Amino acid sequence: MPEICTRLANSGDLDAVARLFDAYRQFYGKTSNVDGARAFLGARIAAGDSTIIVAEQAGEIVGFTQLYPSFTSVGMARIFILNDVFVASGSRATGAGRALLDAAAAYAREAGAVRLTLTTQVTNARAQSVYEANGWVRDDQFYTYNLRLTG
């Protein structure tokens, strides 16, 4: 099996990442919109307001993760929100997910962050097992609340 390599995405990766991002959104029940995915990710890359890391196998992008910078006020330090992580269905169980998590942690450490934070669907047991196997700890001290601002 070819090795999994990770690297920062660039604008030349936009079409491949947009297709994966669209599949990721469909996993969470959204209607396919590859053009919208491309526009959204292109804006993130152009503005530099997120970091996208891709996993490649045999020269093909098979997964991605997207990190958003933030801060912890209590800790007075930088953190990153690992907002998205996705591996194409045919590339799961190849180590691509682990490689993306490791690359995200390395990137965040290099940027001086003290923590990575992620949220996943309660029913996404497969992803939860990957996170926990890679040292992520489920928070049992805080609840997450959301306020919907648009329809």
NORPE-V153978 format. One record per residue. N is the residue number from 1. SS is DSSP state (A for helix, B for strand, O for the rest). Layout:
n	ss
N	SS
N	SS
This chain:
n	ss
1	O
2	O
3	O
4	B
5	B
6	B
7	B
8	B
9	O
10	O
11	A
12	A
13	A
14	A
15	A
16	A
17	A
18	A
19	A
20	A
21	A
22	A
23	A
24	A
25	A
26	A
27	A
28	O
29	O
30	O
31	O
32	O
33	O
34	A
35	A
36	A
37	A
38	A
39	A
40	A
41	A
42	A
43	A
44	A
45	A
46	A
47	A
48	O
49	O
50	O
51	B
52	B
53	B
54	B
55	B
56	B
57	B
58	O
59	O
60	B
61	B
62	B
63	B
64	B
65	B
66	B
67	B
68	B
69	B
70	B
71	B
72	B
73	O
74	O
75	O
76	O
77	B
78	B
79	B
80	B
81	B
82	B
83	B
84	B
85	B
86	B
87	B
88	O
89	A
90	A
91	A
92	O
93	O
94	O
95	O
96	A
97	A
98	A
99	A
100	A
101	A
102	A
103	A
104	A
105	A
106	A
107	A
108	A
109	A
110	A
111	O
112	O
113	O
114	O
115	B
116	B
117	B
118	O
119	O
120	O
121	O
122	O
123	O
124	O
125	A
126	A
127	A
128	A
129	A
130	A
131	A
132	A
133	A
134	O
135	O
136	O
137	O
138	O
139	O
140	O
141	O
142	O
143	O
144	O
145	O
146	O
147	O
148	O
149	O
150	O
151	O
